[in-house]
């Protein structure tokens, strides 16, 4: 099952706090995947892939559309974040197909980590903080609820090219079903998740 950002008390009622907490979990999973070896690396990487896929889908469906509407230069800010997300999904998809013992795996993972953490920092500075200033606590709580709902239906693997809310709504449930079926089959067969 994908990692979820639950149980954070007040963070569950504020979409920005919820997503920042997930950013911290992502950072920790990168560290775990980089420092582990063998099966433990694969397990940590699988958890990272699932959290990133679910997290980005939730942002794309809930946060980015709200930022487009609420922020000055919202379109520009969101378009840049979506470009970064698309590039990260491409790399993540390649990594997901690699064996974690492949000599290219770790350097590619480390480059992805740098890009993802820079992306998270940009989101927090340029999008989240401004959204928090321009949005009522009630709306932030509703968005947190919507993020959790989006996470429940999100794909568990990266799908490059599916970065818009519309595409996520149309393709997300199908991709999610395919991903979750594939995950279950791999677990049953003893393969990578």
MIDOSE-1310 file (N, C-alpha, C; in nm, 2 decimals, decimal comma, always signed):
residues 193
xxxx	+0,08/-0,12/+0,00/+0,00/+0,00/+0,00/+0,09/+0,12/+0,00; +0,05/+0,23/-0,07/+0,13/+0,35/-0,08/+0,13/+0,42/+0,05; +0,24/+0,49/+0,07/+0,26/+0,57/+0,19/+0,15/+0,68/+0,19; +0,10/+0,71/+0,30/+0,00/+0,82/+0,31/+0,04/+0,91/+0,42
xxxx	+0,01/+1,04/+0,41/+0,04/+1,14/+0,51/-0,08/+1,15/+0,60; -0,10/+1,06/+0,69/-0,22/+1,07/+0,78/-0,17/+1,08/+0,92; -0,26/+1,10/+1,01/-0,22/+1,10/+1,15/-0,14/+1,22/+1,20; -0,14/+1,33/+1,12/-0,06/+1,45/+1,15/-0,14/+1,55/+1,23
xxxx	-0,26/+1,52/+1,27/-0,34/+1,62/+1,35/-0,37/+1,74/+1,27; -0,32/+1,86/+1,31/-0,35/+1,98/+1,24/-0,31/+1,98/+1,09; -0,21/+1,90/+1,06/-0,16/+1,90/+0,92/-0,27/+1,83/+0,83; -0,35/+1,75/+0,89/-0,46/+1,69/+0,81/-0,57/+1,79/+0,77
xxxx	-0,57/+1,91/+0,84/-0,67/+2,01/+0,81/-0,61/+2,13/+0,73; -0,49/+2,11/+0,68/-0,42/+2,22/+0,61/-0,35/+2,15/+0,49; -0,39/+2,17/+0,37/-0,33/+2,11/+0,26/-0,18/+2,14/+0,25; -0,14/+2,26/+0,28/+0,00/+2,30/+0,27/+0,08/+2,22/+0,37
xxxx	+0,04/+2,21/+0,50/+0,11/+2,13/+0,60/+0,12/+1,99/+0,56; +0,01/+1,93/+0,51/+0,00/+1,79/+0,47/+0,11/+1,76/+0,36; +0,11/+1,85/+0,26/+0,21/+1,83/+0,15/+0,35/+1,85/+0,19; +0,37/+1,95/+0,28/+0,51/+1,97/+0,33/+0,56/+1,85/+0,41
xxxx	+0,47/+1,79/+0,48/+0,50/+1,67/+0,55/+0,54/+1,55/+0,46; +0,46/+1,55/+0,35/+0,49/+1,44/+0,25/+0,63/+1,47/+0,18; +0,66/+1,60/+0,16/+0,79/+1,63/+0,11/+0,90/+1,58/+0,20; +0,88/+1,59/+0,33/+0,98/+1,54/+0,43/+0,99/+1,39/+0,42
xxxx	+0,88/+1,32/+0,40/+0,88/+1,18/+0,39/+0,95/+1,14/+0,26; +0,93/+1,21/+0,15/+1,00/+1,18/+0,03/+1,15/+1,20/+0,05; +1,19/+1,30/+0,11/+1,34/+1,32/+0,14/+1,39/+1,20/+0,22; +1,32/+1,16/+0,32/+1,37/+1,05/+0,40/+1,37/+0,92/+0,32
xxxx	+1,27/+0,90/+0,23/+1,28/+0,78/+0,15/+1,39/+0,78/+0,05; +1,42/+0,89/-0,01/+1,54/+0,90/-0,09/+1,66/+0,86/-0,02; +1,68/+0,91/+0,10/+1,80/+0,88/+0,19/+1,80/+0,73/+0,21; +1,69/+0,67/+0,25/+1,68/+0,53/+0,28/+1,71/+0,44/+0,15
xxxx	+1,66/+0,48/+0,04/+1,69/+0,41/-0,09/+1,83/+0,42/-0,13; +1,90/+0,54/-0,10/+2,04/+0,56/-0,14/+2,13/+0,48/-0,05; +2,10/+0,46/+0,08/+2,19/+0,40/+0,18/+2,17/+0,25/+0,19; +2,05/+0,20/+0,16/+2,02/+0,06/+0,17/+2,09/-0,02/+0,06
xxxx	+2,09/-0,15/+0,07/+2,14/-0,23/-0,04/+2,05/-0,35/-0,06; +2,06/-0,41/-0,17/+1,98/-0,53/-0,20/+1,83/-0,51/-0,20; +1,77/-0,61/-0,13/+1,62/-0,61/-0,12/+1,57/-0,49/-0,04; +1,65/-0,44/+0,06/+1,61/-0,32/+0,13/+1,60/-0,20/+0,05
xxxx	+1,70/-0,19/-0,05/+1,70/-0,07/-0,14/+1,58/-0,08/-0,23; +1,54/-0,20/-0,28/+1,43/-0,21/-0,37/+1,30/-0,18/-0,29; +1,29/-0,23/-0,17/+1,17/-0,20/-0,08/+1,16/-0,05/-0,06; +1,27/+0,02/-0,02/+1,26/+0,16/+0,00/+1,23/+0,24/-0,13
xxxx	+1,29/+0,19/-0,24/+1,26/+0,26/-0,37/+1,11/+0,24/-0,40; +1,06/+0,12/-0,38/+0,92/+0,10/-0,41/+0,83/+0,19/-0,33; +0,86/+0,21/-0,21/+0,78/+0,30/-0,12/+0,79/+0,44/-0,17; +0,91/+0,48/-0,22/+0,94/+0,62/-0,27/+0,86/+0,64/-0,40
xxxx	+0,86/+0,54/-0,49/+0,79/+0,55/-0,62/+0,64/+0,57/-0,59; +0,58/+0,49/-0,50/+0,44/+0,50/-0,47/+0,41/+0,63/-0,41; +0,49/+0,68/-0,31/+0,46/+0,81/-0,25/+0,47/+0,92/-0,35; +0,57/+0,92/-0,43/+0,58/+1,03/-0,54/+0,47/+1,02/-0,63
xxxx	+0,43/+0,91/-0,68/+0,32/+0,90/-0,78/+0,19/+0,95/-0,72; +0,16/+0,91/-0,60/+0,04/+0,95/-0,53/+0,04/+1,10/-0,50; +0,16/+1,15/-0,44/+0,17/+1,29/-0,41/+0,16/+1,38/-0,53; +0,22/+1,35/-0,63/+0,22/+1,43/-0,75/+0,08/+1,43/-0,81
xxxx	+0,01/+1,32/-0,82/-0,12/+1,31/-0,87/-0,22/+1,40/-0,79; -0,20/+1,39/-0,65/-0,29/+1,48/-0,57/-0,26/+1,63/-0,59; -0,13/+1,66/-0,61/-0,10/+1,80/-0,64/-0,16/+1,85/-0,77; -0,15/+1,76/-0,87/-0,20/+1,79/-1,00/-0,35/+1,81/-1,01
xxxx	-0,42/+1,73/-0,93/-0,56/+1,73/-0,93/-0,62/+1,84/-0,84; -0,55/+1,88/-0,73/-0,61/+1,96/-0,63/-0,54/+2,10/-0,62; -0,41/+2,09/-0,59/-0,33/+2,21/-0,56/-0,30/+2,30/-0,68; -0,25/+2,24/-0,79/-0,21/+2,32/-0,90/-0,33/+2,40/-0,96
xxxx	-0,45/+2,34/-0,98/-0,56/+2,41/-1,03/-0,60/+2,53/-0,93; -0,59/+2,51/-0,80/-0,62/+2,62/-0,71/-0,52/+2,73/-0,72; -0,39/+2,69/-0,74/-0,29/+2,79/-0,75/-0,30/+2,87/-0,88; -0,34/+2,81/-0,98/-0,37/+2,88/-1,11/-0,47/+2,99/-1,09
xxxx	-0,58/+2,96/-1,02/-0,68/+3,05/-0,99/-0,65/+3,16/-0,89; -0,58/+3,12/-0,79/-0,56/+3,22/-0,67/-0,43/+3,30/-0,68; -0,33/+3,26/-0,75/-0,20/+3,33/-0,75/-0,18/+3,42/-0,86; -0,12/+3,53/-0,84/-0,07/+3,62/-0,94/+0,04/+3,54/-1,02
xxxx	+0,03/+3,54/-1,15/+0,12/+3,46/-1,23/+0,11/+3,31/-1,20; -0,01/+3,27/-1,16/-0,04/+3,13/-1,12/-0,01/+3,03/-1,24; -0,05/+3,07/-1,36/-0,03/+2,99/-1,47/+0,12/+2,96/-1,49; +0,20/+3,06/-1,49/+0,34/+3,05/-1,51/+0,41/+2,96/-1,40
xxxx	+0,37/+2,99/-1,28/+0,42/+2,91/-1,16/+0,39/+2,76/-1,18; +0,26/+2,73/-1,20/+0,21/+2,60/-1,21/+0,27/+2,53/-1,34; +0,28/+2,60/-1,45/+0,34/+2,54/-1,57/+0,48/+2,49/-1,55; +0,56/+2,57/-1,48/+0,70/+2,54/-1,45/+0,70/+2,42/-1,35
xxxx	+0,62/+2,41/-1,25/+0,61/+2,29/-1,16/+0,57/+2,17/-1,24; +0,48/+2,18/-1,33/+0,44/+2,07/-1,41/+0,55/+2,02/-1,50; +0,63/+2,11/-1,56/+0,74/+2,07/-1,64/+0,84/+1,99/-1,56; +0,87/+2,04/-1,44/+0,96/+1,97/-1,35/+0,90/+1,83/-1,31
xxxx	+0,77/+1,82/-1,29/+0,71/+1,69/-1,25/+0,72/+1,60/-1,37; +0,69/+1,65/-1,49/+0,70/+1,56/-1,61/+0,84/+1,50/-1,62; +0,94/+1,59/-1,61/+1,08/+1,54/-1,62/+1,11/+1,44/-1,51; +1,07/+1,46/-1,39/+1,09/+1,37/-1,28/+1,02/+1,23/-1,30
xxxx	+0,90/+1,24/-1,36/+0,82/+1,12/-1,39/+0,90/+1,03/-1,49; +0,96/+1,10/-1,59/+1,03/+1,03/-1,70/+1,15/+0,95/-1,63; +1,22/+1,02/-1,55/+1,34/+0,96/-1,48/+1,29/+0,85/-1,39; +1,19/+0,88/-1,31/+1,13/+0,78/-1,21/+1,09/+0,65/-1,29
xxxx	+1,02/+0,67/-1,40/+0,98/+0,56/-1,48/+1,09/+0,47/-1,53; +1,20/+0,54/-1,57/+1,32/+0,46/-1,61/+1,38/+0,39/-1,49; +1,39/+0,45/-1,38/+1,44/+0,39/-1,26/+1,35/+0,27/-1,22; +1,22/+0,29/-1,23/+1,13/+0,18/-1,19/+1,15/+0,06/-1,27
xxxx	+1,20/+0,07/-1,39/+1,22/-0,04/-1,48/+1,36/-0,10/-1,46; +1,45/-0,03/-1,38/+1,59/-0,08/-1,36/+1,59/-0,17/-1,24; +1,69/-0,25/-1,24/+1,73/-0,33/-1,12/+1,80/-0,24/-1,03; +1,78/-0,24/-0,90/+1,84/-0,15/-0,81/+1,99/-0,18/-0,79
xxxx	+2,04/-0,29/-0,84/+2,18/-0,32/-0,85/+2,25/-0,28/-0,97; +2,17/-0,23/-1,07/+2,23/-0,17/-1,19/+2,33/-0,06/-1,16; +2,45/-0,06/-1,22/+2,55/+0,05/-1,19/+2,49/+0,19/-1,21; +2,40/+0,20/-1,30/+2,34/+0,34/-1,33/+2,23/+0,38/-1,23
xxxx	+2,18/+0,28/-1,15/+2,07/+0,31/-1,07/+2,10/+0,42/-0,97; +2,20/+0,40/-0,89/+2,23/+0,50/-0,78/+2,26/+0,64/-0,83; +2,35/+0,66/-0,93/+2,37/+0,79/-0,98/+2,24/+0,86/-1,03; +2,16/+0,78/-1,10/+2,04/+0,83/-1,16/+1,94/+0,87/-1,04
xxxx	+1,93/+0,78/-0,94/+1,85/+0,81/-0,82/+1,90/+0,94/-0,75; +2,03/+0,96/-0,74/+2,08/+1,08/-0,67/+2,05/+1,20/-0,75; +2,06/+1,20/-0,88/+2,03/+1,31/-0,97/+1,88/+1,34/-0,96; +1,79/+1,24/-0,95/+1,65/+1,26/-0,94/+1,62/+1,32/-0,80
xxxx	+1,69/+1,27/-0,70/+1,67/+1,33/-0,56/+1,70/+1,48/-0,57; +1,81/+1,52/-0,63/+1,84/+1,66/-0,63/+1,73/+1,74/-0,70; +1,68/+1,69/-0,82/+1,58/+1,76/-0,89/+1,44/+1,76/-0,81; +1,41/+1,65/-0,75/+1,28/+1,64/-0,68/+1,29/+1,74/-0,56
xxxx	+1,40/+1,74/-0,49/+1,41/+1,83/-0,37/+1,41/+1,98/-0,41; +1,47/+2,01/-0,52/+1,46/+2,15/-0,57/+1,32/+2,18/-0,61; +1,25/+2,09/-0,67/+1,11/+2,10/-0,71/+1,03/+2,13/-0,59; +1,04/+2,05/-0,49/+0,97/+2,06/-0,36/+0,99/+2,20/-0,30
xxxx	+1,12/+2,24/-0,30/+1,15/+2,37/-0,25/+1,08/+2,48/-0,32; +1,08/+2,47/-0,46/+1,01/+2,57/-0,54/+0,86/+2,57/-0,51; +0,80/+2,45/-0,50/+0,66/+2,44/-0,47/+0,63/+2,51/-0,33; +0,71/+2,49/-0,23/+0,69/+2,54/-0,10/+0,70/+2,69/-0,10
xxxx	+0,80/+2,74/-0,17/+0,83/+2,89/-0,17/+0,73/+2,97/-0,27; +0,71/+2,91/-0,39/+0,64/+2,99/-0,49/+0,49/+2,96/-0,50; +0,45/+2,84/-0,45/+0,32/+2,80/-0,47/+0,25/+2,78/-0,34; +0,30/+2,70/-0,25/+0,23/+2,67/-0,12/+0,22/+2,79/-0,03
xxxx	+0,33/+2,86/-0,01/+0,32/+2,97/+0,08/+0,22/+3,08/+0,03; +0,23/+3,10/-0,09/+0,13/+3,21/-0,15/-0,01/+3,16/-0,15; -0,03/+3,03/-0,17/-0,16/+2,97/-0,17/-0,22/+2,98/-0,03; -0,13/+2,96/+0,07/-0,17/+2,96/+0,21/-0,21/+3,11/+0,25
xxxx	-0,14/+3,21/+0,19/-0,17/+3,35/+0,22/-0,31/+3,39/+0,16; -0,34/+3,33/+0,04/-0,45/+3,38/-0,04/-0,58/+3,29/-0,01; -0,57/+3,19/+0,07/-0,68/+3,09/+0,08/-0,72/+3,08/+0,22; -0,85/+3,07/+0,25/-0,91/+3,06/+0,38/-0,87/+2,93/+0,45
xxxx	-0,86/+2,93/+0,58/-0,84/+2,80/+0,65/-0,94/+2,69/+0,61; -1,06/+2,73/+0,59/-1,17/+2,64/+0,55/-1,14/+2,58/+0,42; -1,10/+2,66/+0,32/-1,06/+2,61/+0,19/-0,94/+2,52/+0,19; -0,84/+2,56/+0,27/-0,72/+2,47/+0,29/-0,76/+2,34/+0,34
xxxx	-0,85/+2,33/+0,44/-0,90/+2,21/+0,50/-0,97/+2,12/+0,39; -1,06/+2,19/+0,31/-1,13/+2,12/+0,21/-1,03/+2,06/+0,10; -0,93/+2,14/+0,07/-0,83/+2,09/-0,02/-0,75/+1,97/+0,04; -0,72/+1,97/+0,17/-0,65/+1,86/+0,23/-0,74/+1,74/+0,22
xxxx	-0,87/+1,75/+0,24/-0,96/+1,64/+0,22/-0,96/+1,59/+0,08; -0,96/+1,68/-0,02/-0,96/+1,65/-0,16/-0,83/+1,57/-0,19; -0,72/+1,62/-0,14/-0,59/+1,55/-0,16/-0,59/+1,41/-0,11; -0,65/+1,39/+0,01/-0,66/+1,25/+0,06/-0,75/+1,17/-0,03
xxxx	-0,85/+1,22/-0,08/-0,94/+1,15/-0,17/-0,87/+1,12/-0,30; -0,80/+1,21/-0,36/-0,72/+1,19/-0,48/-0,61/+1,08/-0,46; -0,55/+1,08/-0,34/-0,45/+0,98/-0,31/-0,51/+0,84/-0,31; -0,63/+0,83/-0,27/-0,69/+0,70/-0,26/-0,71/+0,64/-0,40
xxxx	-0,72/+0,72/-0,50/-0,74/+0,67/-0,64/-0,62/+0,69/-0,73; -0,51/+0,74/-0,67/-0,40/+0,77/-0,76/-0,32/+0,65/-0,80; -0,26/+0,66/-0,92/-0,17/+0,55/-0,96/-0,06/+0,53/-0,86; +0,00/+0,41/-0,86/+0,11/+0,39/-0,77/+0,24/+0,38/-0,84
xxxx	+0,24/+0,41/-0,97/+0,37/+0,42/-1,05/+0,36/+0,54/-1,14; +0,48/+0,60/-1,18/+0,48/+0,72/-1,26/+0,42/+0,70/-1,40; +0,35/+0,79/-1,44/+0,29/+0,79/-1,58/+0,32/+0,92/-1,64; +0,44/+0,93/-1,71/+0,48/+1,06/-1,78/+0,37/+1,10/-1,88
xxxx	+0,35/+1,23/-1,88/+0,25/+1,28/-1,98/+0,11/+1,30/-1,92; +0,09/+1,26/-1,79/-0,04/+1,27/-1,73/-0,02/+1,37/-1,61; +0,00/+1,50/-1,65/+0,02/+1,60/-1,55/-0,09/+1,70/-1,53; -0,20/+1,68/-1,60/-0,31/+1,78/-1,58/-0,42/+1,72/-1,50
xxxx	-0,50/+1,80/-1,43/-0,61/+1,75/-1,35/-0,70/+1,67/-1,44; -0,73/+1,72/-1,56/-0,83/+1,65/-1,65/-0,77/+1,51/-1,69; -0,65/+1,50/-1,73/-0,59/+1,37/-1,76/-0,59/+1,28/-1,64; -0,56/+1,33/-1,52/-0,56/+1,25/-1,40/-0,70/+1,20/-1,37
xxxx	-0,80/+1,28/-1,39/-0,93/+1,24/-1,36/-0,98/+1,13/-1,46; -0,94/+1,15/-1,59/-0,98/+1,06/-1,69/-0,90/+0,93/-1,69; -0,77/+0,94/-1,67/-0,68/+0,83/-1,68/-0,64/+0,77/-1,55; -0,65/+0,85/-1,44/-0,61/+0,81/-1,31/-0,67/+0,68/-1,26
xxxx	-0,80/+0,67/-1,26/-0,86/+0,54/-1,21/-0,82/+0,42/-1,29; -0,81/+0,43/-1,42/-0,76/+0,32/-1,50/-0,62/+0,29/-1,47; -0,53/+0,39/-1,47/-0,39/+0,37/-1,44/-0,38/+0,31/-1,30; -0,46/+0,36/-1,20/-0,45/+0,32/-1,07/-0,49/+0,17/-1,06
xxxx	-0,59/+0,13/-1,13/-0,64/-0,01/-1,13/-0,53/-0,10/-1,19; -0,47/-0,05/-1,30/-0,36/-0,13/-1,36/-0,24/-0,14/-1,27; -0,20/-0,03/-1,21/-0,09/-0,03/-1,12/-0,11/-0,12/-1,00; -0,23/-0,11/-0,94/-0,26/-0,19/-0,82/-0,27/-0,34/-0,85
xxxx	-0,32/-0,37/-0,97/-0,32/-0,51/-1,01/-0,18/-0,56/-1,04; -0,10/-0,48/-1,11/+0,04/-0,52/-1,13/+0,11/-0,54/-1,00; +0,09/-0,44/-0,91/+0,16/-0,46/-0,78/+0,12/-0,59/-0,71; -0,01/-0,62/-0,71/-0,05/-0,74/-0,64/+0,00/-0,86/-0,71
xxxx	+0,01/-0,86/-0,84/+0,06/-0,98/-0,92/+0,21/-0,99/-0,89; +0,28/-0,88/-0,88/+0,43/-0,89/-0,85/+0,45/-0,94/-0,71; +0,37/-0,90/-0,62/+0,38/-0,94/-0,48/+0,36/-1,10/-0,47; +0,25/-1,14/-0,54/+0,22/-1,28/-0,55/+0,33/-1,36/-0,61
xxxx	+0,39/-1,31/-0,71/+0,49/-1,38/-0,79/+0,63/-1,37/-0,72; +0,64/-1,28/-0,62/+0,77/-1,26/-0,55/+0,86/-1,17/-0,63; +0,81/-1,09/-0,72/+0,89/-1,00/-0,79/+0,89/-0,86/-0,73; +0,96/-0,77/-0,80/+0,96/-0,63/-0,75/+0,82/-0,57/-0,75
x	+0,79/-0,49/-0,65/+0,66/-0,43/-0,64/+0,64/-0,31/-0,73
